[in-house]
Amino acid sequence: MCGIIGYLGTREAYPLLIKGLKRLEYRGYDSAGIAVLNGSLSVYKKMGKVAVLEHYASGEKVDGNIGIGHTRWATHGIPSDLNSHPHLSNSGRLAIIHNGIIENYEVLRTELMAEGYVFHSDTDTEVLVNYFESVLLAEPNRAISEVISIALRRVTGSYAIVVLDHQNPDILIAARKGSPIVIGKGAGEFFISSDVNAIVEHTRDIIYPMDGDVIALTKNTIMVRNLEGGQWYVPEIKVVTNAVEELEKGGYASFMLKEINDQPVSIANCLAGRIDINGSRVVLPELDLFFPDINAVKRIIFVACGTSYHASLYAGYLIESMAGIRVQAEYASEFRYRDPVIDGSDLVVAISQSGETADTIAAVELAKQRGAGILSLCNVAGSSIPRLSSATIYLQAGPEIGVASTKAFTTQVTAVLLTTIYLADKKGKLTEERRKELLGGLQAVPELVRQAFALNDQVAAVAKRIKDAPTILFLGRGIGFPVALEGALKLKELSYIHAEGHPAAEMKHGPIALIDAHTPVVFIATQGPLYEKLLSNMQEVKARKGIIIAIVSTGDVRAKELADHCIEIPAVEEALLPIVAAVPLQLLAYHTASLLGHDVDQPRNLAKSVTVE
Ligand code: F6R
């Protein structure tokens, strides 16, 4: 949430900052701004997307080799020009960009007001920059990096910040606590960014500061230390291999559409090297660490948010029934605050596309303190969650830039299924035949997903039918339930139509009251152990004149008789259902939102990578 970018070197900063902000825009698009220093500070900020800022600043002379930029997802204060970053201190000496939330900003603000400071915005960030200034005035002989460290020791909350000091025109100071920052090193230049993808076209030499670090940069030097003190040191550089082409739409109208279409390849990449050459065993050495003795792990707890939570729920169904190990799937945001009983016999598995979701990070930290082993299923290499984990299974989905998760979900499900087969095998629960069947099914999935793209026109027609509905229900049973939740989430976040996902049997306990002749009800009704029961639930909806849309297995006849619209997906083993069924549900959300004229890549109020709690 919020993208921050900084540059210091010999090139013109402005175009580099604007380009970086465009790459970071998926993290927040309420407003954007930049500050460039060249004798004086030029600050431009505007409510709206980066293109609005670019238009606003066009024709202005914004030159200088040092600058900072920000794209905002509003926390404190409405989206407006005034609340946009960068924020300046009262004297105009310091400019700051910030991602995070300062929790004690009210106390600081009251104190600063008593000192005579005046505030122009509603943000916690403006308080922070003035607090820096007040400490600077109180400690005039200290270096700016020292002043910022001292000030931050009193600050509670989360932040990734970059500070530009008018009186130190060759230095940028950054700091992070609970929010991400990466540094890119070029020849006589440095980049600071919320994520690697915004700078990887300029340099592949990346520094990943630790949580709680302060970073002092000149164009030729980098020094880091923990904000509590200690020695400054030169950090280690890692070379990344991210492909720049993957950051472009590649001819598609939107990142979402590209990422839906990426899925056959991303799933194949997720499987690559993880099934042995005979197709008969799962190869996940990452897991051996946790299971020298499979019976020592008494329980697996999945923690995640949003779509990743739906993949966790799927893991719960699958691992318990296939491997016979107790599993809990938990919203990370609830888990972290409910004083959970966990110990060294628990394995906590964090699922996260970004690896930076604040609540998931906090849940992992808590579980770690209490002695649980930590495994993560993650997409972004070098992100915080893998760094907190003892081992990570990388999803290998490639960058996901559309705010709504698509290929991350299907690769999460793929990774969960691989993990489940590994566990079931260790537990001696799989016959060779069953294991081969599951692995064969997995290997066929990329092709089945490709086949599911043929449903596009049919799904687009259904989107026309539902686009004006006031509310839509998504119902499924068993493994179909997390799929229903995911379908509802995708639809509501992109189309802004109210949508709810429920276990189909729960409908009678309340949601049925929503059904009338204008209510579409999407059933995940593929062949499986609960198919008959789903047909009965469909009857109940039909009796109330609801519009039935059924996702069914190819060749289905009985659901077809009941449904107003049937979408036939290739018949698959139940464990693979979420992957194949996700495709028409993603397309349904995509088409419905497009018909309503919404931006599918950057839906209202949302941002990717939720780095504040
Ligand atoms: C929905 C979506 C979100 C994320 C959630 C967790 O389409 O993208 O619900 O799944 O914010 O994000 P990660 O997986 O990055 O932890």
Residues whose N, C-alpha, C, O or C-beta is under 5 A from the ligand:
A	BS01	F6R	C305 G306 T307 S308 I351 S352 Q353 S354 G355 T357 V403 A404 S405 V610
